[in-house]
């Protein structure tokens, strides 16, 4: 393996880079399977413990709150220590916490176990994004981010589908133990993956002098880049919608469409599973378009998100039956096409020594304003009115996200020119 970036921009050999990527993909898959397995079991848990929709929403939201609180301090540790070791350790924590859920005896115990799943998952996305940005060249960054993020809908679909099937066959608690094991195995393997050397936090001034970054310089690195600020909040708006869909679509099919729990979970999982196509497809399109359109990594998400809003508006306001399902399937393909470009932007315009921190800010914003908020807000609206009414707010959140991405695209090229260029080095074997 090369000790520094080779001519093609790869930090390691292509074969080893792809091996690391496969492990990262599988970990992200089981990350989401572990957190989302509860969604299609709401009806079963409510029958056993007599809880309402708001309490069900909290079982998901508490994970995102935990991640939002811990992700920033953990990301600083990742940037200054090791991406691979931190990822491995935290994946072990979330896998064990998922297994503990199988042994809970009441709502409070399950709620507490879910908190620790969130603590474990807090550092994964920042560490993973920084590692992918380091081992692959800039020209392939959107594509690889797209393929990596395709694990989110796949893991979510696996979790939702397995939750419904296992709950109906053996009881809902068994699902937690089953989904915990694969992630634990991959986490242990990841402890032995090579990393890149920690990047020195310095920049070059106008006189070409190398200057060590102080705290004020680190803060300025973010607030002086409008493109990344708009990206953080644009991602939050989309994640609000995708989380709401993953959490509440199974029950929407049950109570509004009157579909049996097993089939409802499978159909909802299928809608979000189609993002498995959209996420990498968006990455490929964005990297190709970027050759002619430098700000494509934000302009494309603005366009695709707006079209997604139109599809969701049609589905929830005007359609029923097969027509609604087909529209939701098309939405499922398109909704995640934004992630490849948006995730790449969080790495593109920021100092290489602060990449995990940058994605941690994205995670904190999208979790606290999107993933944490969505299950509770829709659960509350459902309790006050009905679930059909709650789902109808989602298209308008997508319109907001589209606008934010467009505003960010107007600053992207100028922000790229401000970035300190540093060649990464691989750790010694």
Secondary structure, 3 states (H helix, E strand, C coil): CCCECCCCCCCCCHHHHHHHHHHHHHHHHHHHHHHHCCHHHHHHHHHHHCCCHHHHHHHHHHHHHHHHHHHHHHHHHHHHCCHHHHHHHHHHHHHHHHHHHCCCCCHHHHHHHHHHHHHHHCCHHHHHHHHHHHHCCHHHHHHHHHHHHHHHHHHHHHHHHHHHHHHHHCCCHHHHHHHHHHHHHHHHHHCCCCCECCCCCEEECCCCCEEECCHHHHHHHHHCCHHHHHHHHHHHHHHHHHHHHHHHHHHHHHHCCCCCHHHHHHHHHHHHHCHHHHHHHHHHHHHHHCCCCCCHHHHHHHHHHHHHHHHHHHHHHCCCHHHHHHHHHHHHHHHHHHHHHHHHHHHHCCCHHHHHHHHHHHHHHHHHHHHHHHHHHHHHHHHHCCHHHHHCCHHHHHHHHHHHHHHHHCCHHHHHCCCCCCCCEECCC
